[in-house]
């Protein structure tokens, strides 16, 4: 039917009991159901991807088979949104959940128009949900009409690549971008996984677009049984080197990697696993957002591309050895990676920051096109060399050896076993190397520059600056936290000490207030001074008594000294002189020594003779010495007794 070629619109609803289902079609004849006519039983699951409920807006891209004669592939894009069921103006009776989830789907035969369709589809879906009345589909009808009028057959190659940023792909995977490209040519079982469905699908379209004009020749990609392109393609008989399309066709481009036995499903639900496991399915490129398929990767994938952690895991040993990049390959992809890195702009990733040509989308695609044409030419020359080993003159003088080894000998061996290479060999001329030089774009042996570039790239991939920055921030954060904790602990400790001291102080004040007041310092010192004065007075009294007794004893001795020892009469002393002597005696200080007193009295007495004087002097000296000893002993005894009786004196001593 003719109107099937026109873009059509469908609404897919998630019913809480029946699950995903097609609710209505827009742009088809009344009473006609394309899902029934074409056996699109999986369309609801393709339109509502796993995990779509976790996002405000989500897009999925998928392929369908059109049951026509002959069969062909169609491409679908779905925009899914959600709405709170309480906000609905006319809430249906079968809506029992709190959220309504629907997807608006556009089905077309031209995937190169997806970017333009995607922008309109997003606006239309948002506006339709804003009406809060899903029964009103006027906006969807106008949208379908605009698709028929505005999107016809587009011949401009730029439209094929618009919105599929190769710069982001290289920035994300770097040198592994070439690994993915060569893996696509080997036609293994490629599985892409990512939680973001739209990004996962666009990465696959970006990779496919690296093969020139392949986006225009995907009519067999939806089912492994279809092989229309291989059975209808013809070998070019002419070449116009000035025309790019003629050159590409003469070189056998596009390489049909999605022919018989191959499948392309940008988003593949779990309900399609039977097709992947079918024995007729030899290779495919599919994407999934379900963890269950990721857990069975060993069964369904030769290579797994995880977009969540930017890793590529190759599970097939033969595929791993074939995808090992040669020195020339690594030199070539490092050059592209560096050109993207030098012109990278975080705000506008798809455009170089200097607005130059180097590192742009066109620049990257042209480099991959040159690489592919060189690969095709080198493969033809390699076969030509093997067929003319005995004729050196037939070989190209400017080419040494087998140039295909620059692309990897193991890769070339496995590529020659694929379906796309067999079709290329059958539909191309054997002397393609006369049109394109059979040489790797970065041919040559390993140089010091290669080693330095490789080491710099490997060091850059380690992200040491980011790791050190993260470690330094973490250490600084931990140090700051530790410092705060230590300061807090010290402050808490001091606060506890202050509280304890304050409690002790209050307790002491309470005890002091409860107990009788102790004597003050002046009251304590007053008894001590009075006691000391009393002790001194007692000592003075005892010393005065001692002096008095000593004075009486000295008077007796003096009288004895005045008596004459013989008959010679002593001279008479007048009464006045005697009284003066005793007055002088009374005036002698109490602390006068015996020798001083004797000298004073001796000076006033007059001996009668020399013998008497000598005898008296001797006796006086002996007596004086004895008295001094006695006096000293008594003074020491008195001082000792006073000190023993008075603690204050003892303390002072």
Order of alpha helices (4+ residues) and beta strands (2+ residues): beta-beta-alpha-alpha-beta-beta-beta-alpha-alpha-alpha-alpha-alpha-beta-alpha-alpha-alpha-beta-alpha-beta-alpha-alpha-beta-beta-alpha-alpha-alpha-alpha-alpha-alpha-alpha-alpha-alpha-alpha-alpha-alpha
